Amino acid sequence: MYDLQFPEYLAGYEVETEAKGYLVGVRVVALEATYELTVYDVARLGEVVADEVESDGSFAVANLVVVPHVTRVDIARAVERLSRSDFAGLMPRVEV
């Protein structure tokens, strides 16, 4: 069981977010942990990786999730798939 939470700023900007191809601040609250996700579509991720590697020599993002389109539906499907493995491979958010 988990609770998928989208950033409040997404409301009313779904079309723009899908066009940009990325979304930060998606949160999954599971029984044992909370995960902060960064979501990209395939095309945007390729652009960002190429730019970052060219300028900085590397690219790294914790809890990266790649979906066909950055929509609530595609993100929910990806999170559902991740839940089947109890979110294996994701790093829980550390409370400070």
Backbone as CSV, one residue per row, in Angstrom:
resi,resn,N_x,N_y,N_z,CA_x,CA_y,CA_z,C_x,C_y,C_z
1,MET,0.836,-1.172,0.000,0.000,0.000,0.000,0.890,1.247,0.000
2,TYR,0.478,2.252,-0.737,1.233,3.498,-0.829,0.297,4.630,-1.213
3,ASP,0.786,5.845,-1.029,0.048,7.037,-1.405,0.912,7.831,-2.380
4,LEU,0.423,8.056,-3.578,1.125,8.820,-4.598,0.678,10.269,-4.513
5,GLN,1.633,11.174,-4.330,1.324,12.591,-4.169,2.052,13.401,-5.236
6,PHE,1.301,14.215,-5.951,1.882,15.089,-6.963,2.095,16.479,-6.361
7,PRO,3.083,17.216,-6.852,3.292,18.572,-6.335,2.049,19.427,-6.549
8,GLU,1.764,20.301,-5.600,0.587,21.158,-5.701,0.637,22.043,-6.943
9,TYR,1.837,22.475,-7.326,1.957,23.376,-8.473,1.572,22.712,-9.793
10,LEU,1.418,21.402,-9.808,1.060,20.702,-11.040,-0.377,20.986,-11.469
11,ALA,-1.244,21.233,-10.515,-2.658,21.458,-10.821,-2.812,22.621,-11.797
12,GLY,-3.409,22.325,-12.941,-3.613,23.342,-13.965,-2.458,23.477,-14.940
13,TYR,-1.355,22.786,-14.690,-0.176,22.888,-15.564,0.232,21.532,-16.132
14,GLU,-0.706,20.606,-16.179,-0.392,19.276,-16.672,0.092,19.287,-18.119
15,VAL,-0.542,20.076,-18.970,-0.157,20.126,-20.390,1.256,20.686,-20.534
16,GLU,1.560,21.754,-19.812,2.891,22.361,-19.874,3.957,21.407,-19.338
17,THR,3.619,20.708,-18.258,4.567,19.764,-17.672,4.857,18.620,-18.625
18,GLU,3.829,18.103,-19.265,4.044,17.031,-20.242,4.913,17.520,-21.391
19,ALA,4.704,18.738,-21.844,5.503,19.297,-22.940,6.956,19.487,-22.528
20,LYS,7.191,19.881,-21.275,8.567,20.057,-20.792,9.279,18.715,-20.650
21,GLY,8.544,17.680,-20.332,9.125,16.346,-20.258,9.773,15.995,-18.935
22,TYR,9.506,16.767,-17.894,10.030,16.381,-16.590,9.171,16.960,-15.471
23,LEU,9.286,16.312,-14.307,8.541,16.752,-13.136,9.337,16.348,-11.906
24,VAL,9.568,17.286,-11.025,10.241,17.001,-9.758,9.233,17.144,-8.627
25,GLY,9.539,16.485,-7.522,8.693,16.635,-6.345,7.539,15.670,-6.241
26,VAL,7.544,14.630,-7.050,6.528,13.586,-6.902,6.918,12.782,-5.660
27,ARG,5.955,12.518,-4.816,6.238,11.836,-3.556,5.417,10.553,-3.469
28,VAL,6.075,9.509,-3.001,5.409,8.244,-2.723,5.594,7.953,-1.239
29,VAL,4.486,7.854,-0.536,4.524,7.518,0.888,4.088,6.068,1.008
30,ALA,5.035,5.226,1.377,4.765,3.800,1.548,4.747,3.484,3.044
31,LEU,4.493,2.255,3.386,4.395,1.878,4.790,5.669,2.182,5.573
32,GLU,6.792,1.895,4.989,8.059,2.013,5.709,8.888,3.237,5.343
33,ALA,8.562,3.922,4.247,9.427,5.012,3.794,8.682,5.972,2.887
34,THR,9.279,7.127,2.700,8.792,8.116,1.750,9.866,8.312,0.693
35,TYR,9.446,8.379,-0.559,10.370,8.529,-1.680,10.036,9.799,-2.456
36,GLU,11.045,10.585,-2.774,10.896,11.764,-3.624,11.392,11.366,-5.014
37,LEU,10.534,11.500,-6.009,10.875,11.072,-7.358,11.114,12.259,-8.281
38,THR,12.020,12.048,-9.221,12.216,12.953,-10.347,11.807,12.164,-11.579
39,VAL,10.884,12.700,-12.349,10.314,11.967,-13.478,10.674,12.678,-14.782
40,TYR,11.161,11.911,-15.751,11.480,12.417,-17.087,10.819,11.543,-18.129
41,ASP,10.544,12.127,-19.295,10.216,11.279,-20.428,11.519,10.953,-21.147
42,VAL,11.484,9.980,-22.024,12.693,9.472,-22.668,13.418,10.564,-23.459
43,ALA,12.684,11.337,-24.237,13.311,12.358,-25.076,14.009,13.416,-24.229
44,ARG,13.324,13.940,-23.228,13.914,14.988,-22.385,15.112,14.454,-21.607
45,LEU,15.016,13.227,-21.108,16.132,12.651,-20.371,17.377,12.576,-21.254
46,GLY,17.203,12.138,-22.501,18.345,12.063,-23.408,19.003,13.415,-23.602
47,GLU,18.202,14.459,-23.748,18.745,15.807,-23.912,19.507,16.255,-22.669
48,VAL,18.919,16.038,-21.518,19.540,16.475,-20.269,20.837,15.721,-20.009
49,VAL,20.822,14.418,-20.207,22.032,13.626,-19.994,23.137,14.110,-20.920
50,ALA,22.840,14.283,-22.196,23.856,14.742,-23.148,24.413,16.097,-22.736
51,ASP,23.553,17.028,-22.369,24.002,18.362,-21.957,24.857,18.307,-20.696
52,GLU,24.414,17.562,-19.701,25.141,17.483,-18.433,26.499,16.809,-18.602
53,VAL,26.533,15.721,-19.345,27.795,15.010,-19.544,28.766,15.884,-20.324
54,GLU,28.271,16.595,-21.312,29.133,17.480,-22.081,29.683,18.623,-21.225
55,SER,28.846,19.207,-20.391,29.293,20.361,-19.617,29.987,19.993,-18.305
56,ASP,29.505,18.950,-17.617,30.052,18.607,-16.302,30.788,17.273,-16.253
57,GLY,30.672,16.476,-17.283,31.362,15.196,-17.307,30.587,14.042,-16.697
58,SER,29.391,14.306,-16.147,28.601,13.220,-15.576,27.156,13.674,-15.382
59,PHE,26.314,12.703,-15.067,24.910,12.971,-14.780,24.446,11.986,-13.730
60,ALA,23.804,12.468,-12.685,23.274,11.591,-11.645,22.037,12.231,-11.038
61,VAL,20.996,11.437,-10.873,19.775,11.882,-10.208,19.249,10.705,-9.392
62,ALA,19.071,10.940,-8.102,18.504,9.893,-7.247,17.021,9.729,-7.557
63,ASN,16.553,8.506,-7.470,15.126,8.195,-7.629,14.554,8.689,-8.952
64,LEU,15.317,8.496,-9.990,14.896,8.855,-11.338,13.919,7.809,-11.868
65,VAL,12.807,8.285,-12.400,11.812,7.414,-13.014,11.580,7.933,-14.424
66,VAL,11.678,7.050,-15.405,11.502,7.429,-16.806,10.193,6.821,-17.305
67,VAL,9.375,7.668,-17.919,8.055,7.258,-18.402,7.895,7.684,-19.860
68,PRO,6.926,7.097,-20.567,6.717,7.502,-21.961,6.335,8.981,-22.093
69,HIS,5.459,9.434,-21.189,4.999,10.829,-21.176,4.845,11.240,-19.720
70,VAL,5.186,12.475,-19.420,5.088,12.951,-18.038,3.645,13.389,-17.774
71,THR,2.824,12.383,-17.520,1.417,12.594,-17.191,1.120,11.878,-15.882
72,ARG,0.056,12.285,-15.232,-0.341,11.617,-13.993,-0.569,10.118,-14.219
73,VAL,-1.174,9.779,-15.352,-1.477,8.374,-15.644,-0.202,7.561,-15.816
74,ASP,0.740,8.055,-16.616,1.985,7.303,-16.838,2.818,7.216,-15.563
75,ILE,2.834,8.273,-14.778,3.573,8.247,-13.517,2.923,7.248,-12.561
76,ALA,1.610,7.258,-12.476,0.909,6.314,-11.600,1.182,4.870,-12.016
77,ARG,1.215,4.606,-13.306,1.525,3.245,-13.786,2.936,2.840,-13.376
78,ALA,3.891,3.758,-13.530,5.272,3.453,-13.159,5.394,3.190,-11.660
79,VAL,4.726,3.990,-10.855,4.769,3.797,-9.407,4.105,2.483,-9.026
80,GLU,3.037,2.133,-9.687,2.398,0.841,-9.423,3.379,-0.299,-9.697
81,ARG,4.101,-0.219,-10.809,5.098,-1.257,-11.121,6.197,-1.289,-10.059
82,LEU,6.658,-0.112,-9.626,7.682,-0.057,-8.588,7.177,-0.646,-7.271
83,SER,5.912,-0.461,-6.983,5.358,-0.974,-5.726,5.396,-2.497,-5.661
84,ARG,5.352,-3.136,-6.796,5.367,-4.609,-6.825,6.674,-5.180,-6.292
85,SER,7.747,-4.354,-6.328,9.033,-4.789,-5.782,9.340,-4.061,-4.478
86,ASP,8.294,-3.510,-3.848,8.452,-2.726,-2.617,9.443,-1.585,-2.812
87,PHE,9.406,-0.992,-4.001,10.207,0.176,-4.353,11.716,-0.099,-4.292
88,ALA,12.083,-1.340,-4.612,13.500,-1.710,-4.648,14.230,-0.804,-5.637
89,GLY,15.390,-0.363,-5.258,16.203,0.504,-6.109,16.006,1.984,-5.839
90,LEU,14.988,2.339,-5.061,14.777,3.739,-4.711,15.367,4.021,-3.332
91,MET,15.802,5.245,-3.157,16.341,5.665,-1.873,15.272,6.418,-1.089
92,PRO,15.006,5.985,0.149,14.003,6.694,0.937,14.482,8.101,1.304
93,ARG,13.521,8.969,1.472,13.812,10.336,1.899,14.291,10.299,3.339
94,VAL,15.341,11.030,3.618,15.886,11.098,4.951,15.318,12.323,5.643
95,GLU,14.648,12.120,6.752,14.074,13.232,7.514,15.179,13.864,8.344
96,VAL,15.240,15.183,8.306,16.271,15.898,9.075,15.616,16.644,10.211
